[in-house]
Amino acid sequence: MALKDQNKLYAMNEKIINQLLINGKKIISEKIWLNSLKVFYKSSTKNHKKTINRALINITPLLKVKQLKQKRKRSQLKEFPFIVNQKSRISLALKFFLNKKDNKKEAKTPQKFVNDLLTIANKTGISVNKRKDLYEYAFIKKKYFYYRWF
């Protein structure tokens, strides 16, 4: 059991590092992530793994809106919501967390990652609001398409 948990943790760390890539340099993103983990462990939270998992669960979207072009009408795009599978949920959650518009221009520092993780674990912050906006938009678009899972 412990080996499986370590493999899952290693895979999650690799996904986060790959999302953090800056100019294609993996070493820089590894340093940023490891420094942010050190700062996170020094913070006042007691169970670090549960806090990180709770933050990722709070961000993961269940729905996504996809655009389709109609063949007959060239200028018309139709948008419909669909349920995202498990692997895509994790990658979308990491993109919501790491690729924020505010964070692209600023330098990525470990303290900002820790603050973002703690705010997301408490169900507040920009990323959680972004997920709620996505859900609202998907439910607006559902009236045009009739699926049994809605």
N, C-alpha and C positions, 0 to 999 in steps of 0.2 A: 504494500500500500504506500509506503513512504517513497519508494522509487517512482511510482506513478505520479505522485504529487510533485516530486522534484522535476519530472519530465514536463508536466503541465506548466509549472512555474517557469522553467527554462524556455518553453515555447512561447509563453506570454511575454517574457522579457525580450525574446528575439523579435516578436511582432512589434513591441513598443519601440525598440531600437531601430527597426527598419522604417517605422513611421516617422521617427525623429531625424532621419538622415538630412544632413546639411551639406549641400553641394557634393553629394555622393561620397562623403567621408564618414565611414562607419565608426571609426575610432572616436571621433568627436561626439557622436551621438551616444556611444557607450559611456563615455566619461560623464556626459550630462546626466544620463539616466542613473548611473551608479552614485554620483554625487547627490542627486535628488533622493535616492533611497536612503543614503546615510543621513541626510537632513530629516527625512521622514521618520527614521528609526529613533532619532534623538528627540523628536517632538513628544508631546504628552500623551499621544494615543497608546493604548495598551496592546491591542491585538492588531498588528500591522497588516497581516494577510487578509483578515476579515474586512478591514477598512478599505483596502484596495479593491477587493472583490465587490464590496457594497457600492463603491464608487462606479465600477465598471457596469454593474447591474443597473444602477440608476441612469446610466447614459444609454444603454443598449436600446436601439429602436426596433420595434416589432414590424413596423410598416415603412414602406418607401413608395414614393410616387415616381412612376416611369412614364416617359413620353413616347408616343408612337406616331409616326407619320401615316396619314392615309394615302393610299395609292391613287385614288381617283381625284381627291382634292389636294392639290399640292401645298397650298399655303396653310393648311389646317393641321395642327398638332393636337392629339388627344392625350390627356394625362389620366392614368388610372393608378390606384393604390394596389399594392400587393404585399403579401407577407414575406419577410426576409428569412432565409434559412440561418442556421446557427453560426456557421463560419462567417457569413457576411455580416451578421449582427456584431460579432466581435470586432471585425475590421472597421465597420461603420462607427462603432463606439470609440475606437481609438482615433479615428479621424475627427470625430466631434470633439474629443478631448484635446488632441494635439494640434490640429490645424484650424485654430480660431483666427478670425480676421484681425483681432486686436493683437494676437501673439506673433503674427508673422513679421511685423516691422520691428518689434522689440527683441532684445536679446533673450534667448531662452535660458533662464537661470533655474537652478534647483529649488530655490525658495518659492518661485512662482508655481512650479509643478506641485509642491507640497500644499500650498494654499488652494490650488485648484482641486486637488484630490479631496481635501477636507471639506471644501464647500460642496462638491458634488456628492460626497458621502452623506451630507446633511440635506440633500435634495434641494439645493439652492445653486445659483450661479448661471452663467451664460449658456453652458452646454445643456443643462436640464431644460432651460427655457427654449433652446433651439429644438430639442426633441419634442416638447409640447407643441411648438409651432408646426412642426412637421406632421404631428398627429392631427391637429386641427385642419391643416390643408388637405390631408388625406381623407378626412371625413367630409369635407366640403366636396371633394371630387368623387366620392362614392355614389352620389345620387345619379350619376350618369351611367354607372355600370352596375349590373346586378349580379353579385356573386353570393354564393350560399354562405360564405364565412363571414359576411358582414352583418 
